[in-house]
């Protein structure tokens, strides 16, 4: 999950709530480091089933309720596979004029 304070706080939030972490989307919004990551994961889990495939240490993700496997994904017609998510998914970039 990571060694930084935000990553550790994210992992702790996932430990405190059960997958799919919908408690984070209801009631008072938790405060502090790691909440944005946990909130986005809960929003994703509300509409999609996340599986991380081809992962070097799947047991770390599995311990936090995230489906993970060291093997490559088995592709089915309904599978969306994103091989390079940080390159292919939309990203915010500051306006060149600002």
C-alpha positions in Angstrom: 0.0 0.0 0.0 3.0 2.2 0.5 5.3 3.5 3.2 4.4 7.2 3.3 2.1 8.7 5.9 -0.8 9.0 3.3 -0.4 5.4 2.1 -0.3 4.1 5.7 -3.4 6.2 6.6 -5.2 4.8 3.4 -4.4 1.3 4.5 -5.7 1.9 8.0 -9.0 3.4 6.6 -9.5 0.3 4.5 -8.8 -1.9 7.6 -11.4 0.1 9.6 -14.2 -0.5 7.0 -15.3 -3.6 5.1 -15.0 -3.9 1.4 -16.6 -2.4 -0.7 -16.0 0.5 1.8 -19.4 2.1 1.3 -19.4 3.4 4.9 -16.9 6.0 3.7 -19.6 7.3 1.3 -22.3 7.7 3.9 -22.5 9.8 7.0 -19.7 12.2 8.2 -16.7 12.3 5.9 -13.6 11.1 7.6 -10.8 13.6 7.8 -7.0 13.3 7.4 -4.4 11.7 5.2 -5.4 8.8 3.0 -9.1 9.7 2.8 -9.1 10.8 -0.8 -7.6 7.4 -1.9 -10.1 5.4 0.2 -13.0 7.6 -1.0 -12.1 7.1 -4.7 -11.7 3.3 -4.1 -15.1 3.2 -2.5 -16.7 5.2 -5.4 -15.1 2.8 -7.9 -16.3 -0.3 -5.9 -19.9 1.1 -5.9 -20.1 0.7 -9.7 -17.3 -1.8 -10.6 -15.6 -4.9 -9.4 -11.9 -4.2 -9.1 -9.3 -6.9 -9.6 -5.6 -6.2 -9.8 -3.9 -8.8 -11.9 -0.2 -9.5 -12.5 0.6 -8.0 -9.1 4.0 -8.7 -7.5 2.5 -9.0 -4.0 -1.2 -9.7 -4.2 -1.4 -10.7 -0.5 -0.9 -7.1 0.5 -4.0 -5.9 -1.5 -6.0 -9.0 -0.5 -5.4 -8.2 3.2 -7.3 -4.9 2.6 -10.2 -6.5 0.8 -9.0 -5.9 -2.8 -9.1 -8.8 -5.2 -5.6 -9.4 -6.5 -3.6 -12.1 -8.2 0.0 -12.6 -9.4 -1.3 -14.2 -12.6 -2.3 -12.3 -15.7 -6.0 -11.6 -16.1 -8.4 -14.0 -17.7 -10.1 -11.9 -20.3 -13.9 -12.2 -20.8 -16.2 -10.1 -23.0 -17.1 -7.9 -20.1 -13.5 -7.4 -18.9 -12.0 -3.9 -19.2 -8.2 -4.3 -19.1 -6.1 -1.2 -18.6 -2.4 -2.1 -19.1 -1.0 1.3 -18.3 -3.7 3.1 -16.3 -1.7 6.2 -15.5 -1.0 6.8 -19.2 -4.4 5.8 -20.7 -6.9 7.2 -18.2 -7.7 11.0 -18.2 -5.5 13.0 -16.0 -5.7 16.6 -14.8 -3.1 18.9 -16.2 -2.8 22.6 -15.3 -3.9 25.0 -18.1 -0.9 26.2 -20.1 -2.1 29.8 -19.7 -2.1 29.7 -15.9 
